[in-house]
Amino acid sequence: MIESAKSSMMKGGKRLASLLGKLFLNPIGLFFIFVFCLISLVILITVSIFGEVSSGNLDGSGDEDSNKTLKQEYVEVAESAFPGVKTETAEELKYKLEWGLIYSIDFYSAETHDGDIEEMPYNDINQLANDLNTHFEYETSVITITTEREVEIEKENEDGEIEIETEIETETEEKEVKLLKHVDTVKGNYTYYYEHLK
């Protein structure tokens, strides 16, 4: 019984060795092994970077105060790059540059440059924020705002009694506004179209 188990293990091992030999000697097999190793390496690097960052350890020091200071630096740069809100609907806020994007690119470029990060930020993050920042295009339009409200008016009727009647007052105001026309972001380009209503 032990002899038969050894025999079947040997046959299985020989089959496995034969398959692996064919795989490694075949150019297509080598290509697939290379691609598998490359994808595994990218996944490993990504998981290690995001694992460290998600723990809040932005500079790799483990020092909570220096990490808070570093994060605040990236937040301030992202805030200062934002050109501000010019529309009535504040639509621009949807496309605001996030501090994490600036940090990720800065960290990745530091990691790929020489592998030894001495100090973060590694790049000129003000320039990085300006390069990544959202660009807005506007058009000017005139909108008409019509307001209707009910007003109670006292009137004297034929009998001399005072009655309260309700009338509708209408006010119309024209106002010049800026409308968002086109947005160019790192995530995509967005074009806004407006309809003229009468």
C-alpha positions in Angstrom: 0.0 0.0 0.0 2.8 2.4 0.9 4.6 1.4 -2.3 1.5 2.2 -4.4 1.2 5.6 -2.8 4.8 6.4 -3.5 4.4 5.2 -7.1 1.3 7.4 -7.7 3.1 10.4 -6.1 6.1 9.9 -8.4 3.8 9.7 -11.4 2.0 12.9 -10.3 5.3 14.7 -9.7 6.7 13.6 -13.1 3.5 14.9 -14.8 3.7 18.2 -12.9 7.4 18.6 -13.8 6.6 17.8 -17.4 3.8 20.4 -17.6 6.1 23.1 -15.9 8.9 22.2 -18.3 6.6 22.7 -21.3 5.3 26.0 -19.8 8.8 27.4 -19.2 10.2 26.3 -22.5 7.2 27.6 -24.5 7.5 31.3 -25.5 3.8 31.9 -25.0 4.0 30.3 -21.6 7.0 32.5 -20.7 5.0 35.6 -21.8 2.1 34.7 -19.6 4.4 34.1 -16.6 6.0 37.5 -17.2 2.7 39.3 -17.4 1.4 37.5 -14.3 4.6 38.5 -12.4 4.3 42.1 -13.6 0.6 42.4 -12.6 1.4 40.8 -9.2 4.2 43.4 -8.7 1.9 46.3 -9.5 -0.8 45.0 -7.1 1.8 44.4 -4.4 3.1 48.0 -4.7 -0.4 49.5 -4.8 -1.5 47.5 -1.7 1.6 48.5 0.2 1.2 52.2 -0.7 -2.5 52.4 0.1 -2.1 50.3 3.2 0.4 52.7 4.6 -1.6 55.8 3.6 -4.9 54.5 4.8 -3.4 54.1 8.3 -2.7 57.8 8.3 1.1 57.4 8.0 1.7 59.8 5.1 5.4 60.3 5.5 6.3 56.8 6.7 7.6 58.1 10.0 4.7 56.9 12.1 4.7 60.3 14.0 1.1 61.4 14.3 1.9 65.1 14.6 4.2 65.3 11.5 1.5 63.3 9.5 -1.2 65.8 10.5 1.1 68.7 9.6 1.9 67.1 6.2 -1.8 66.4 5.5 -2.6 70.0 6.3 0.1 71.2 3.9 -1.5 69.2 1.0 -5.0 70.4 2.0 -4.0 74.0 2.0 -2.3 73.7 -1.4 -5.5 72.1 -2.9 -7.6 74.8 -1.4 -5.4 77.6 -2.7 -5.4 76.1 -6.2 -9.2 76.3 -6.3 -10.2 79.4 -8.3 -13.5 80.0 -6.4 -17.2 79.9 -7.0 -18.5 82.3 -9.7 -21.9 80.7 -10.5 -25.2 81.0 -8.6 -25.5 77.3 -8.1 -21.9 76.7 -6.9 -21.5 73.9 -9.5 -17.7 74.4 -9.3 -17.5 72.7 -5.9 -18.2 69.3 -7.6 -14.9 69.6 -9.4 -12.7 70.8 -6.6 -9.2 69.3 -6.6 -8.7 66.8 -3.7 -5.6 66.9 -1.5 -5.3 63.1 -1.7 -4.7 63.3 -5.5 -1.8 65.7 -5.0 -0.4 63.5 -2.2 -0.7 60.3 -4.2 1.1 61.6 -7.3 3.8 63.2 -5.1 4.3 60.0 -3.1 4.3 57.8 -6.2 6.9 60.0 -8.0 9.1 59.9 -4.8 8.8 56.1 -4.6 9.6 55.6 -8.2 12.5 58.1 -8.4 15.0 56.5 -6.1 12.9 54.4 -3.6 14.2 56.3 -0.6 11.9 59.1 0.5 13.8 61.4 2.8 11.2 64.1 3.1 7.7 64.7 2.0 6.5 66.7 0.0 9.0 65.4 -2.6 7.9 67.7 -5.5 6.9 71.3 -5.7 3.3 70.6 -4.6 2.1 74.2 -5.6 3.2 73.5 -9.2 1.7 70.0 -9.0 -1.6 71.5 -7.8 -1.6 74.1 -10.6 -0.9 71.4 -13.2 -3.7 69.1 -11.8 -6.2 71.9 -11.1 -9.6 72.2 -12.7 -10.1 74.8 -15.4 -13.5 76.4 -15.8 -15.0 78.3 -18.8 -18.1 80.5 -18.2 -20.7 82.3 -20.3 -22.7 85.3 -19.2 -26.5 85.2 -19.4 -29.4 87.3 -18.3 -32.1 85.6 -16.3 -35.6 86.9 -15.6 -36.9 86.3 -12.1 -40.7 86.7 -11.7 -42.1 86.8 -8.2 -45.8 86.6 -7.4 -47.2 87.2 -4.0 -50.6 87.5 -2.5 -51.4 90.9 -0.9 -54.4 91.6 1.2 -56.1 94.9 0.4 -58.9 96.5 2.4 -61.8 97.9 0.2 -65.0 99.5 1.1 -68.1 97.8 -0.5 -71.4 99.4 -1.6 -72.8 99.1 2.0 -69.9 101.0 3.4 -68.4 97.9 5.1 -64.7 97.2 4.8 -63.8 93.9 3.1 -60.4 92.3 2.7 -59.6 91.2 -0.8 -56.6 89.2 -2.0 -54.8 90.4 -5.0 -51.7 89.0 -6.7 -48.7 91.4 -7.1 -46.1 90.5 -9.7 -42.5 91.7 -9.6 -40.1 91.1 -12.5 -36.3 91.4 -12.1 -33.6 90.8 -14.7 -30.2 89.7 -13.4 -26.9 89.0 -15.2 -25.3 85.7 -14.1 -22.4 83.5 -15.0 -23.1 80.0 -16.2 -20.6 77.2 -16.3 -19.9 76.3 -19.9 -17.0 73.9 -19.8 -15.0 72.1 -17.1 -11.6 70.5 -17.8 -10.5 68.2 -14.9 -8.0 65.3 -14.5 -11.1 63.0 -14.3 -12.6 64.2 -17.6 -14.1 67.1 -19.6 -17.6 68.3 -19.0 -19.7 70.6 -21.2 -22.8 72.3 -20.0 -25.7 73.1 -22.3 -28.6 75.5 -21.4 -32.0 75.9 -22.7 -33.7 79.3 -23.2 -37.2 79.3 -21.7 -39.8 81.8 -22.5 
